[in-house]
């Protein structure tokens, strides 16, 4: 059996639009120069850098997921009726509607500047939040499960100990 996923499940159109906008803002000849440098580079000695990640959460009801993430303070956009994106600062979460027979099992960790303030904002919006609490590894962390069982963990550094 051959597996095939359309580009929308990996956000390719979303990323291609951003890439085209970036390209249009580059100086004349910059793209061609970059392509020449890449062609000269040896694939055996070139390290590939991860420049970003975007989790994909399986959701049973895209409109419900969009409304939920908007209550969490995310802005949203849609690819189509069955696929949406939740955006907050530099994080984008893909909301992939795949039907009620496939509940979510995704997870994301959000590094934030104030875990308590985020938890308070979410609670004020009527969202169930666990924590936050302090951990010996120097973080104050909390979590939230969305309606499809996807986990959002968040944390901020503990303040330095007083002397």
Steps between C-alpha positions, in 0.01 A plus 500: 500500500640841408441786745435848369433818691411816318725799560234663717566252781854623528425869449691518171278764342520700824882484494531554123309829526735618775802391295378692196447812713852464640650454152327812369666708774857390415742717299544439127715191440499383864299186426723400208813555712354284776418224248859509367642470854268208573601323179870528597445372853565132552202315640736281706645798689197728515291484816129562466358732763150473634355846450162436660244242595122507492303231681202342326206427730230261382160651578156347463323832439698783336254784580492394868883483508529845339262649758690329782842628388360850454387485866860405586616827339610361164407658168382254237503455126357232272634299213153358436201376702693197625835658585589810702795664672523651850766773530652659811825695481748268322293182549261356242297189582339316210142389574442203271139386487509127449166394648362386831648151458854635537533691828804720555819392661724797422704703742690827498716675759477880507788693656337813644626794700241465779327166558277639776372786285421264210315260734301794643408625151380155398303450822338843451389372157336196665774253407604212730870529585718278718765685700730667460740359756874522563736220395852425619638543148437874519162538330151599608265296282130447434291318243169486318323225305291621207160341421669242273758389757795699361736615776635853531773525762646839584773625726718789599833511681495518878641822642853466640513410870527792742825535691 
